[in-house]
């Protein structure tokens, strides 16, 4: 569970406006990533909890199919992945994983495992929004996902 908490910290980092150096040609940009990037976060007064503030644009997409292209950031070891974070930047350009700023990330849960790759993949799944503490669980997930060829 602590690993998931740490990965969630990676996810929430996009809400902070840090400027990082990276190869701009590697960063994935799309209208769907923009929707996710507009999610804001509110820290509790004691700094032990953080909650996502979802706008209407993302709320109207919750529970519906949603598609994203991005890079796999594994949560567990192994060449085959069914649960991982999907990022707008490659793992070697992530601040915690490699070098640079924290990219936008969402948790992905696939129906069937996919082989880890350093290339981008496109995933389609059901968009799930969570109001739970973002320090403990990813606030945005794609469930029952499939890799789009």
N, C-alpha and C positions, 0 to 999 in steps of 0.2 A: 504494500500500500504506500510505503514511503517513496518507492520509485515513481508511482503514479503521481504523487504529490509534487515531486521534483519536475516531472514532465509537464504537469499543469503549470508550474511556475514558468516554464519555457513558453507555454501558450499565452499566459497573461502578460508576458513581457511586451507584446506588441502594443499594449495600451500606453506604454511609456514612450515618450517622444525622443528616443536616443538616435543619433546619427551614426551609422556604422559604415565601414568601408567594405564593399563587396563588389563582385563583378556584376554590374547591372544586367548584362545579357543573360545571366543565370536566373534572375528573379522572375517568378511566375506572377503575371498580373492578369486579372480577369474581372469581369463584373461581379461574379460570385465571391471572389476573394475580397473585393471592395466592400461587399455587404458584410462579410465577417469582420473585416477591419474596422467597420464603424461601431462595433460593440464596445461599450465603455465599461469600466470597472469602478466599483466603490469599495474602499477599504473600511472595515469596521474601526471604531474608535480605538480599540485596543490592539489593532494591527494583527489580530489572530485569524481574521476572516476577511475574505474578499468575495464580492458578488458581482456577477455580470448584470449589466443594465442593457436589456435588449430593446432596440427600437422597433417600430412597426414594420419596417421593411423586412427585417429578418423574422419577426414573429409570424408574418403571414406565410412564410415558407416552411415553418416548423411542421413536422409530421408529413412532409411531402418529399418526393424525390428531389435530390440536389446533387449537382455534379461539380467536382473540383479536379484540377490537374495540379500535381505537386510532387514533392520529393518525400520518400519514405524516411522517417526518423524512428528506428526500432525502439520498442519499449523492452523487448526481451531479446536474448541472443537467438541466433538461428538464421538460416538462409531462407526459410519459408516463414512468412508473416501473415497473421490473420488480424492482429490488433497492433496498431502502431499510430504514430502521429504523422500527419501529412503537413508539410511545410512549404512555404513559398520560396525557400532557399535550400540549396543542397546542404547536407549534413556537415560538410567541411567548411561551410561559411557561417554556421551557427555559432553564436558567442560561447555557449556552454559546451557545444560538441566540437567545435573547431576554433574559428576565429571570427569575430564580427558580431553584429547586433542580433537581437532575438527576433526571429521571423514570426509571422503569423502561423499558427498551427491549429489543427483540429484533430480530434481522436477519430480513428477509422476502425470499424469492426467489419471485416469481410466475411461472407458466407463460406468462401473457399480460400485456402492459403494462396499467396502469391510469392514469387521468388523476389528476394531483396535485390534492388538495383540502385545504382547511382543516377540513373536516368529518371526523367519524370514519368509518372503514371497518371492515368485519369481514372477517377473512382466515382461511381454513382451509388448513392445510398439514401436512406431516409434521414432528413435533418432533425436532430434532437437538440433541444435547448434545455439546459439545467440551471435552476436557480440555487443549487446547493453551493456550499463554500467552494470557490474556484481554487483554493489552495489544496483541496482534497480530491477534487474530481474535475475533469474537463467540462467546461460549460457548453461547449459545442461539439457534437459528435455526428458522424455519419454511420448509421446502423444498417445491418443487412446489406452491406455493400458488395458491389461487383466491380472488377476492373474492366474498364471500357477499352476495347482494342481499337 
